[in-house]
Amino acid sequence: MKESFKVMIVDDEPAVAGITRTVLASNLDSVVLDFNDPLEAIANLEAEEYGVLLSDYQMPGMNGLELAEKAVMINPDIVVVLISALITKEILLEGLNKGTVWKCIEKPWTTDEIVKVVTEGIALYKDKTDGAPSQAAGASGGAGGRLVIKKGAIKNKPLTGSEINKKRFIIKGKSAKPPPPKKRIVVKGKGAPADVGSFTSDRYMNLRKINEGGSGELYRADDTLLGMPVAIKLLAAHIANDAEAIRELFAEARVAMQLSHKHIVRLHNIDEHNGSYYLVMEYIDGITLHDYIRDGGPLPPETLIQVLDILDDAISYAHRQNITHRDIHPANIMITNDGVLKIIDYGLACLSGKASDSNYICGTPYYISPEALEQKPLDARSDLFSITIMTHELLTGSLPIPADQEGVDMHDFVPKCATSLPLDVQRVLQKGWARQPDQRYEDLHAFVEAMKNAMRG
């Protein structure tokens, strides 16, 4: 089976490239990346497998046809779509005759048009390579990525055994007809309207402050270009004024924007206006797992199994992209009003501390792994440690903190299971949060399967 492939956008205008990426990523299950420099794009084409390339025609230093030729030399099966407001018959014929360009789209394109063309291009690439994306790429579009928590379970109405394994499938990008608009993203509360245009471009209207934290202020806004609500995080001054922090932020954001999964809140863009930096994200309405168990107590076993299945699907998908979260805990997991679980702050949760303190350790007390405390290299097993601690909390309503361990230096913290839990469940938890990564389960999926078996007895 072939490895997963991606969709590449190349346009020397960052705003255009970003809008194109957001439109496609919001309507397709493929990972979509954008580049403004053709040379950087070529280097990435040599390092990664891309199935579809959308390239602007007019770019300084290298036009779209030249880029298409180089892309086809690197990957003869790649499907190239040329985008330009200045496409002539001569240009089109040249590309078609050379066998480098599959189709052309004129600017300005419509959402339906570009989604349709790229969807067909993905299908063509699969046919040409005689293979579909592997499980690594299919997580967001396959059965695992479409599991939705039943509202009854969230309201503490236990599910029947037949409902536990019930999944809802949403297959997108299979026809010219675009999928129905999705309800978008996060947060509760109301605030006074922001000074529109004070830190964002004219693209974002009706800003309303909804939250504030150490890393900045969170706003709800209307994206006038995409025609949908977004969440905008205005970064605090101590981050915006730190050149090293901003460089790291852009690197982190580039990684985070690669994630395309139903259960991971999408990062749309990072931008600067009048000296202020801000992140644009998917917007949802909902409640965090932290608030839910605080108000409603532990999750019923059947609901916890659903949550673990979804975390396995979404976080394992990110791990296959070599991306770790580094700060998983109930406050970073939300349930929308429609009952869909969403993981927030992927890859970006640790920026505020790093900017102000070079010795800052990323993580949340009691959930943070020992290797993170010791500032050692992290891998997927660090996220597994955090998820195991959280699993105990979701099962019992409390963290696995012995009475004599409260307020202890985190380097000395040793989790302890609640004695009310079945012995088989205790054994799984103890292995999942083992102090040494090599003593834990080999991956999140193995932990989830072991926990499900122990809970089902």
ABEGO torsion letter per residue (X at the ends): XBBBBBBBBBBABAAAAAAAAAAAAAABABBBBBBABAAAAAAAAAABBBABBBBBABBBGBBAAAAAAAAAAABAABBBBBBBAABBAAAAAAAAAAGABABBBBOBBBAAAAAAAAAAAAAAAAAAAGBBBBAAAAAAABAAAABBBBAAAAAGBBBBAAAAABBBBBBBGABABBBBBBBBBBEBEBBBBBBBGAABBAABBGBBBABBBAAEBBBBBBBAAAGBBBBBBBBBAAAAABAAAAAAAAAAAAAAAABBBAABBBBABBBBBGGBBBBBBBBBBEBBAAAAAAAAEBBBAAAAAAAAAAAAAAAAAAAAAGBBAGBBBAAABBBBAAGBBBBBGBGAAAAAAAAABAABBBEBBGABBAAAAAGBBBBAAAAAAAAAAAAAAAAAGBBBBBAAABGBBAAABBBBBBAABBAAAAAAAAAAABABAAABBABAAAAAAAAAAAAAX
